[in-house]
Each structure stands twice: as C-alpha cells, then as structure tokens.
C-alpha cells in the first residue's frame, strides 16, 4: 500500500499536480447527481404529490408570459378596454370584449373556451360489464372527470356531460389527452386514450361542418389484442352555456342564474341572499351577516392595510435614498481626495481618472496603517485640505484649474474595463461635509421611518380592536333578537340578518335544530 501511495504521488507530481483519485471522486459525484436528476424528472409527479399534495405544476411558460407581459404581473386585467370595444366603430366580433384578452388569444398566450358534448365511446378493450368514466387533461390544468357510466357494456358507452376546456391556439401547448378508465374496487384502470392537438380542436369548433369527430383511441395495455380499435365520438363546439359566462366580467357583486326559457337573470348579492336563504347541510336556515356590515368591516381593514403599506414603503424608500446618497457622497469624496493628493504633489492638470486612481492607490499602499498624522504629507491630506479641493476657485476654493469636474463613478468598471460611468458631483463642499458629518441626518431619517412604522402598527391594532368590538356588538344584537324570537309561535319567521321569506312555513324541527 505504501509503494502504491508513493507511486500515485510520483504520478501526480509528474502530471503537474493532477490528482487522479480526486478526479475520479468528482466524476462519480457528477454521475450520481445526473442519475438523481433523471430519476427526479421521471418520477416528478410522485415527488410533487409528496411535497405539494398535487401531481403537477399548474403553470406553463405561456402562463408566465401572459401574467408578466400582458397582465403586468397581475396589476392589469384588461377590463378597462371594454368601454373602448363597445364603440360603434369596433368590429362586431370584438364588441364588448376584453381587448387585452383578445390580443393574448390571437398570439396564443391565453385561452379560448371549447365545449365537448355528445360524448360516446365504443369498442373498449374490456370484456365484461364495467363502470366507465372519461378523463380529460389539458396543459397544466387539473384533470376533468365525467360522471360514472355504471354497469355498461364496452361496445357503446354514452356520457351526458358537457365538458368545458380552456385551450390556447399555440404549438407550444401540450396536446389534450382524453382517456377512458374503468373503476375498480381499489383504484381505476386506464383502458385507452387519444392525444388531440389543441389547435385542431379550436379549428374544428369554429367550422360547423367539422365539429363532430370520431377519433381512434390507442389501447393503454399493449398486450391486449382488440378485434376493432376503440373510438371516441365527440362534438367540439363554441360555448353555448345559457349564462354566457365568457362575457360576464367585472361584476364581482352580481349573481347570474339561468332561467327556464334559456335566458339569464342578474341580481345583486344582497337581493340574491334575501331570495335564497342560507341553509345548513340538513336544510335548516342559518344566520349570516348583512353585506353592508361585511363591506364596512372590509373597508376599514383595507384602509388600515393601505396605511401600513404606505408606512412600509416610506421606510424602504427612506433607507434606499439614504444608502444611495451615501454611496454617491462617498464616491465624490474619494474623487476629491484623489485630486487633493495630486494637487498637493504639484502635479500638472488636467489628469485622467485612471492617473488619479493610481496616485491614490500608491499612497494607500505606502501610508495606510503607518499611523502618521494627516495633513503633513501630500499622500495623507486632512479634511480641511479636501474641503478646499471640493470648493471651486470662484468661491475661494483650491480646485485645480483645467481639471474636469469630479464624477461619482464605479471604480471597478474604471479599473477592469476602462469604462467611465458616473454622475457629476454637485454642491461639492456641502456634499463632502455631508459625507463627513452627515451620519446624524441618516440616523434621524431611519428613526423617522421607524417611528412612522410604529405609529402605523399602533393605528392598525386600534382599528382591528374597533373591528372586533363592532363584530361583538353585532353578535350581541343578533343574540338578543334570537332570544326574543324564541318566545314567538312557530308560525312566525325567525329573525336575523337574512330573514326567511314570508311564504316559507316554519316548523318546530327548524326552530329546534336551527337554533332559533
């Protein structure tokens, strides 16, 4: 072993420091890391299920483009374009639409709506009666399931659902996967599937003669030999939902319901709650707060939250401003100090920025750490001498004649790349004094920001306490109202925020189980 170790060392010296054992270890570590990444990618659905409770990531690159570029990171939804699209000169197909969403649909970064109806599957690779259902997967959206067709023969199975898909007209979007599964006592089994291009589905849905398609489905189990291939009959259509929800936007406090004649009815949430009483799972009426009271509480919380955010923004801006001014003043002071060193050495001006930096670097290497007093040597100027350089000659200062004004630049870029990027140093003497004596102003600014934040926190606590008092007072009023109504005859409707309509009969069971 000793001879082998000596031989390896000699080999390493011969190869110029090359260590083969270390290289082998590094290569093995790289191989293990690559294998781990491959396994993680192959079983990513199981890893995601363990860490997130879901088997997929519900985001795609197109989602990121739509959210960042078109929606400005969620700050704009495009509903402000609807008044523009309602203009009489706007084309009919765009009238009343969200123009931002229309542009996103045309570019393939946001979705169209397509309905799947008249769904029939046949010749399934299954030999007995079974409980079948359909599963549809689109992009990163959760899978959609049809109802269960119980005890059906595999020759022909009908599904009554109308499934709504959200598809992008883009080749970057994954294909729509439609599969037929058979439900077992433990889990389910996929029988067959078909992958359809979303661009083809959108084109078929817009052509009346191409809407109905019968598609061939592949067997999921390759060991099964079917006499005839499985097929899927489906109609791809534009949205025909009675409520027209694709054009129902910007009405956050409106409930839209369909009517028997195929039309829809819009009602405010308050009116809707009065007409449809809130019930518990047993069908008994329940109490709920009035919308006006909820809106008042939400408004108070929103104002306090905005005040808190404003104070946080003020504090952050104050710190950023002070740090920026400090960096700017430090850079200017450094340039004035370099000019002062060159002036005290009686150098000939004008001098380049690089020459000034070289003079300063030479003095730093020679005198930093020596403990010599400032002001006795050109390489160690004192604050008064630097202040004289900061002041122009027109104001009685000693700034060198012919030297360009100092600039706050990035010394790293100047040294490494020779690039001069900077801002002119204004108010020279005041700026130098701020750098030397301005710590107290910075402390005062930070203290002012912290004080504003503390005041905002106290105000928020006070507001939240007032909200709790309001809710407690409202609950007491409700409890008193309920106590008074408990003594009324059963025929009387119970009280509360949302009264039961007069035509509804009140029973003793409701009075007992509902808590009235």
N, C-alpha and C positions, 0 to 999 in steps of 0.2 A: 504493500500500500504506500509506503514511504517513497519507494522508487517511482511508483506511478504518479504520486503527487509532485515529486521533483520533475518528472518528465513533463507533466502538464504545465508547471511553472516555466520551465525552459521553453516549451512551445509557445506559451503566452508572451514571453519576452521576445522570442523570435518573430512573432506576428505583430509586434509593436503594441503591446497592451491589450490585444484581443483575448477575451476570456470566453472560451467555448462553453464552459458549464453555465455561465451566466446567460449566454445567448440561447442555450437550449432551454433554460428555465423560462426566459421571456417568450420564446416561441411556443412552449407548452401552455403558458398563460394566455397567449393570444388565441390559440386553438380552442382552449376551454371556454374563453369568453365568446368566441364565434358560435360554438355549439350551444351555449346557453342562450344567446340571442336568437338562434334559429329555432330552438325549442320554445322559447317565449313567444315568438311570432306564430309558430304553428298552433300552439295552444293558447293563443291570446284571449279567446272567448272565455276559457275557463279561468284564466288569471283575472280578467276583468270581472267575471262573476264573483270571484272571491273578494276582490278589493272594493268593487263598486255596487255589487248586487245586480248588475246587468251584464249581458254578454256582448255588448258592442258600445262603441263610442258614437254618440249621437251628434256628430259634426263631420263635415266634409270640407275639402279646400274651397268648394264653391260657396258653402255656408260662410266661411271666413271672409271671402271676397264680398259677399252680399252684406255682411254685418259691418265690416270695416269701411269699405269704399262707398257703398250706396247708402247705408244707414248711419254713416259717421259714428261708428262704434256704439250704435243704439240710441244716438241723440236725435235722430230724424227718422220718422216712419213714412214720410211722403204724403200724408193725408192733406197737407196744405195745398197740394196740387189739384185736389178735387174741384174747388171752385173754378180753377182755370179750365179744367176739362169740361165743365158744364156750359162753357161758352158756346153760342150758336155756331161759331165758325169751326168748332172742333169736329173732327170726323165722328160719325155715328158709333163706330166700334170702340172709340176711346171715350165717349161722352160719359161723364160721371165716374170714370175710373181713376185709380191712383197712377199718375203718370210715371212715378218712380218705379213702381212695381211693374208697369208695362214695359219700361225700358229694361229692367232686370230680366223679365221673361224673354224678351227678344234676344238678349245677349246670353241667355242660358244660365244665369246665376240665381234665379229664383223660380218658383214652381208654378205650373199650371194645375188645374183641377180636372181630373178624369174620373168618370164613374164606370164601374164594372157591374153589369146587370145581365139577366138571362143566363146565369151560370149553370152549365151542365157538364158533367164529366162522364166518360164511358170507357168500357173495356179495361177496367182497372186490373192490375196484376194481383188479383186476390181471388181465392176460390170459394169463399163462403160469404154468408151474410156478415155485414160488419157495420160499425158506427164510423162513418167517414166525416171528415171536415176539411175545409180548404184553408191554406195558409199563404198569405201574400206578403212578400218582403220587398220594400223599396228603399234603396240607398241606406242611410243611417237611421231611418225611422223604425219604431217598434213594429214587429210583425203583427199583421191583422188576421183575425180568425173569423171564419164563418160559423154559423150555427151547426149543431151536430145533426147529421142525417142518420137517424137511428134505424138499425135493422134493415139496411138496404142491400140489394143485390149489386154486385160490382159492374153489371152490364151497363146500367144507366143510373146516375145519381143526380138529382136536382137540388140546387141551393137557392133559397128565396131571397137572399140578401142583395143589397146594392152597396158595393164597397167603393169608397171614395179614396182615390190615390192622389198624391202630390208629386208631380214629375217635372223635371227640368228638361228642356229641349237642348241637350248638350251631349256630346260624345264622351265627355269625361264622367258622366253619371253612370253608376253601375246599372246593370240590367235588372228589370223587375223579375223576381223569382216567384213563381206560383207553384205550389206543391199540394198534393193530396195526401192526407195522413189518415191512418186508421187507429182509433182509440182502443187501447188495451186496459186491462185492469191495473197494470203498472206501466205508466208511460204511454207512449204512442209510437207508431212506426210509419216512416215515410214510404209511400208506395211509388210515386212517380212525381216528376217535376218538369217545368219548362221555364227557360230564361228568355225573356222578350225584351227587345230594345225599347227603351222609353221614348226615343224619337219616333219609332214606328207606331207605338201606341198613340202618341199625340197626333200623328198624321192620320191614322185610321179614325180617330174620334172626330176629326173635322170633316171627314168625307162621308156623306150619307150612304154611299154605296159600299163602303169598306168597313163599316162599324162592326158587323157580325163576322167573327172569325172562328174557325175550328182549328186548333193548334195541336200538333203532335207532342206528346209528353214522353220523356225518357223514363225507363224503369230505374228506380233508385238501387235496386238489388240486381246486379248484373247476372246473377246465377239463375234468375227466373226467365224462362223462355215462354213468352206470351204468343198466342196464336195470332192476335191482332194487336197493333200498338194502341196504347192508351191515348185518349184525346180529351181536349178541353174546348167546349163551346162557350164563348163569352162575347158580349157586346160592349164595345168601348164607346162611350158617349160623353157629350158635354154635360156639365152639371144641370140637372133638372129638378133639384130639390125645391119644394114649394116656397120655402122661406127666403130663397135667393141669398144665401149667406155669403157668397163670394163678393157681393156688393154691399154688405152690411158692415160698415166700418165707422169708427169714430163715435159710436153711440154706446158708451160704456154703461149708461144708466137706463137702457131700454131693453125690454124683453120682447122678442119677436116669436110669435107662435103661428103655426099654420091653421087655416080654417078648413071646414069640410068642403068648400067649393074650390079648393086649390089656391086660395089667396093666403095672405099673411096679415097679421094684426100686430101693431107695435103699441106697447104700453110702457109707461114709466114704472120703475121698480116699485115705488111706493104703492101705486094703484094695483099693480100685479099682486103684491103681497096681501093687500086687503081682499082681493077677489079669491086668492088661493092661500088658505091658512096653512101655516107650517105645522106638519104632523110628525109625530114620532113613529118609529117602526111599527107600532101597534095600531096606528091610525088615529091617535088621540091628539087634539090640538095642543100646541106648545106656545109659550110666550117667547117673543123676540123683540129686541129694541126697535124703536122707530128709526127710519132712515135719517130724519133730520137730526136726531140726537147723535147717531153714529157719525154723520157728516160733520157735526160740530166738534166732536172729540177728535176726529181725524184732522180737521183743520187746525186745531190747537197743537196737536202733535207735529203737524207738518211745519207750522211756523217756528216752533221751538227747535225742530231739527234743522231748519234752514239757518236759524240764528247760530246754532252750534257749528254748522259747516262754514258759515261766514267767519266765525272767530278762528276756526282751524285754518282756513285759507289765509286770513290776515297774519296769523303766526308763521305759517310756512313762507308766505311772501316776504315777511319781515326778515326771517332768517336768510332766505335766498338773497335778498337785496343786500343785507349786511355782509354776507360772505362774498358776494360779487364786488361790492365796493372795496372790501378789504383786499381782495386779490388784485383789483385794479390799482389801488393805492400802493400796495407792496411792489408791484411791477414798476410803477412810475418811480417810486423811491429808489429802487435798485438801479434804474437807469440814471437818475440824477446823481447817485453815489458814484457810479462809474464815470460820469462826466466830471464830477468833482475831483476824483483821483487823477484823471488826465489833465485837468486844469491846474492842479497843484504841482504836477510834474512838468508844467510848461510845455506840454505837447502842442503840436501845430494842429489847428482846427481848420476845416471840419474833419471829423473822424467817423469811420464807419461803425455800425453797430457791432460787428464782429471784433473790430480792434478794441472797442470799449470793453466788450466782454472778456477779451483776452487779458487786458490790463487788470481788470477786476479779479479774474481767476488767478493771475500771477501774484497779486497782493494777498489774496486769501490763502494761497499755499504758503507764502512766505511769513505771514504775520499772525494768522489765526491761531490762537492757543498760546501765544507768547506772553500775553498779559501786559503788553506795552500800552501806555495811555493813548487815548485818541486825541488827535489834533497836533501831535508833534512830528508826524511823518506824513508824506503825501498818501501813502497806502492806507493810513488809518485816519481818515477825516472825521471830525466830530460833527454833531448835529447842526451847530451854527454854520459851519462851512458848507454843509449840504443844503441848508436853508438858503444861503447866499446864492448857490447854484440854481436852486428852484425858482428864484426871483429873477425876472427879466431885467436887463440893464436899464430899460426905460423907467423901471420902478425902483432903481437904486440897487439892483442885484448884481451878481457876478456871472451870469450865464455867458458862456463863451460866444464871441462874435463869429458868425458864419456857421455855427453848429445848428443843424436842423432841430426842430422841437423834439423833445423826448416823446417816445411812444411806449404804451404798455403792450409788450409783445410776448409771445411764447418763446422762451429761451431754448426749449428743447427743439422746436422746429428750426430755430435760427442756427443752432449748433449742428444738428444732424443733417438737415436738408437745405439750409441756407435760405429758408423762406421767411420773409418778414411779414407777419400778420399782426396787426395791433391797432390800438385806439390812441389818438393823440392825448397827451396829458394836459388837462385844462386846470386852471387855478392852481399853478404849481406850488407856491408856498403854502397855501391853505391845504392842498392835498397832502403835502409832506407832513404838515403839522397834524392832520387827521390821522395819518399812519402812525406817528409817534405818540400822539396824545389822545387818540380817539377811542381807546378801549372803553372809557366810561360811557360814551354815546352808544356803543354797541351793547354794553350791558343794560343800559336804560331801555334800548329798543327791545331786547329779549324780555326784560322784565315787564314792559308794557304789553307785549304779546301774551305772556303767561298770565298776566292779570286779566286781560280780556277773556282768555280761555277759562279762567277760574270763575269769572262773573257769568259767562255763558253756562258753565256747568251748574252753578247755583240757580240760575234762572230756569234751566231745564228741570232740575229737581223740583223746584217750586211749581212749575207748570204741570209736571207729572203728578205731583201731590194734589193739585187742584183737580186734575182729571179723575184721580181716584175718588176724591170727595164727591165729584159730580155723579160718578157711577154709583157710589154708595148711596147717595141721596135718592137717585132714581130707583135703585133697587128697593129702598125703604118705602117709597111711594107705591111701587108695584105690590110689595108685600102687604101694605095697608089696604090697597084696593082689593087684593085677593081675599084678605081676611073679612072684608065687608061683604064680598060677594058669596062667600061660603055659606052665609045665612040665608041667601035668596033661594026661592023654589027652583027645582031642577029645570023648569021650562025656560028660565032666564038664561041668556047667553053669558059666558064668563067674560071677565074684563081682562085688560092687559094692553099691550102695545098694539097688537093686531087683533081686533075683535072678530069673533066668529060672525059670518053673515047672518042677518035676521032670519032668513029662511031655513037655517040649519037647526035641526032638532037636537037638543041637549039631553043626554041620558045620564042616569045615576052612575053608570060604569065610567063614563067620561069624567064625571065630577070626581070620582074616587081615584081612578088610575092616573088621570091627567094632573092631579094635584091641585085642583081648584076647590 
